[in-house]
Amino acid sequence: MKKIIFTGGSGRFAKIFKLKKNNFSIDYPTKKIFNIESFSSMEKYIKKNKPNYLIHCAGLSRPMNIHEKNISNSISTNIIGTSNIVKICSQFNIKLIYFSTNYVYPGNKGNYLENDPVLPINNYALSKLGGECAVQMYKNSLILRICMTEKPFIHKKAFKDVEMNFMYHEELAKNLLKLINKKGIINIGGPKQTVYNFAKKTNSKVKPISAKKIFGNKFPRNQSMNIGKYLKIIKR
């Protein structure tokens, strides 16, 4: 049986993913015994458990403004922590699957392919791209640029003029293990639609707001990705 180490086991996605039955042995180590900011901590755990795969979901995400207010924490967790993950996977020849974000794309023209130029739209996206840079140096890896959230939609307001590929955690949880033997970069998400149209399907009380009105014309309002590669894999 193949063994997987899953970082971020106490996070929002992991709570959904743990409910899925599979043919893998999956460990969800706590930060206390597998600290991504401590190489020695990870090395000790890896030597003992000898995994075949490492799914790196741990990271600093919400609230988004924390990446503006505390860049040191953002860098330590999302960039240095991910770099440490790459180093440990390289040392022990472990297949690495890294959770990145759709926000690494500029968000102006939409329908972004995996090989399109990137231009992160905020500090959070910069921190995730920093992690990507390390991951791409290690060829036995897979980067997932993901657009997903909790179900039902948790926010009280949603943009009516921003197009994205939001999906719920349950959808990726169902398909993640179909992807882990792939390499390179894969865009992950649902059908292209406005954030408001996505949100109102599970949250009837959500209110529409305009990104253009709030932030002006320069705000990236077409953040959609081309998810054809992902769909082709999961439909096989």
Phi, psi and omega in degrees: 000129179289142183250135179240136167258130183242111177276152183080034185294344177262005184279176185296314181292318183301324181298327177280316184297325181297339182281347185273132176279148182202176181259019179249155170265116186243125177256141178239075184294144176283164178299331182296324182255349178216082185266114185292347176268002180232107183298320181296324177298314180291318182300317179299316182291318181296316180299325181282321189260338173050064181283158173267330183228153171226115176265114186260096181252346181294143178170170177265123181234269183273154355288147185303326185289350177294335179283344174269322184280329185223075184293333180298315179295320179298315180294314183299318184278304190277331181259302182292317179301316179293322176300320176297321177299315179299316181299317182290322178294320178296318182297323185250011178053053179259135177291128183251129173243119188247129177274110175251204187218152175293343183290356176288341178280156183298328176081021182255322185254338179075177180055040185290131172271162183299332181262010176287154177300147179252151176204090186306141187268352178201178182295326176302311180296324176298319180294324179288324176292324175302319175296319178302320182302318178292316182298320182293341176287340182254114190287338179272061187214163176221129177254126177253114175269104196250143173234096182210166182204179180283158176243129359286169179303126192271342186274155181278341181228155180212146182289128177270353183234024175238121180263133180215187179240043183304140171222167178266157182307323183302325183292313179291323179303324181290330189247353188303316184290347174284346187257342197292344177268359176280163178228164180096226183228137176226129172283132183236126178178188179256193180298147178294130177194166177292154180299322181296316179297324176293313188294320188291346178291333180240354179221093185293344183267356183296141182255137178283137175226161184253120176293323179297318181291323183279315189252347180093178186293337184282347180293132182290112188249002173235081186263017184288151178245158169274115184254020182301321180298315179297313182297322180297321181291312187284343181269354180293000000 
